[in-house]
Amino acid sequence: KKWYQRRVRDILRMGFKEDMLAMGFGENRTVRARRAVQYESLERAIAWLENHENDPDIDDPVGESGGNVLGSAADPAQTQSVQEEAPVELTAEEKAAKAADLQAKIAERKRIAEEKDKQDAIMREKIRRKEGQSLAEMREKREMEEAKLIAEERRRQKLEDQRARKAVLDKIKQDRMSKEKEKDAEKGAAAPQPTPQTPALQPQPSRQYDECKLQIRLPTGQALVNSFKAEDTLGDVIAFVRDTAKLETFGLMTSFPRKQYQPSDYGFSLKSLGLCPSSVIIVSKQ
């Protein structure tokens, strides 16, 4: 009787393997499913595949070895689970319906996973754009503040120049009026009277600056403020930034008016570059 049961079981095993292959299941999946359900029935094998379709090793190569092949010794553990009655065979239509239902569930799970990946990609893109916009706004705000400081400094210098010119014009006017009064007094006097002579007005030389105050903006947003001599070169500023900020490779530029200094400019004095009496220098990465 045991021999008969074993032979019936082997025949059933060989039978629904072909059915599963005919349904479109791969060789490796078919072997794994049949082995997992101990070759009991096509229905249980398909149900096992439905529950384990996402296993990472579901399609890994596997050999269908073991004692429960036709004409070989039976596995004791499997022999104990042999049922007295053979499982009910499915019709061709039921097998096709089972396979179609399983494929539909697999396709639906794949669609859900793809939709989730798509939504995650959209969310990551939104976060990236928001972070980029915030950085751009911070950069624009910093440049506007620097331009405002430079504009205020230029207005101050312009007012000082205007006051100096007005003082020169007032002095010239006073001198002219004094000379006219002297001429009128000479004409109305009987005898020429000595009059004190007003020293000739000397044109005031253009204002000279001995120092240059620089505000140096680092790439981190930190500002370094230092006073240099007007005759110091741009190379001295390079050395100061390298020693203070511990930077190796960088360049210098101004934002208003925008100018990128080249290595050929490093030998010129701050005075000749028009940076006196004060300016804002931006350190740029290279």
Beta strands, then each sheet from edge to edge (+ up, - down):
strand 1: 211-217
strand 2: 223-229
strand 3: 250-255
strand 4: 258-260
strand 5: 278-285
sheet 1: 2+ 1- 5- 3+ 4-
end
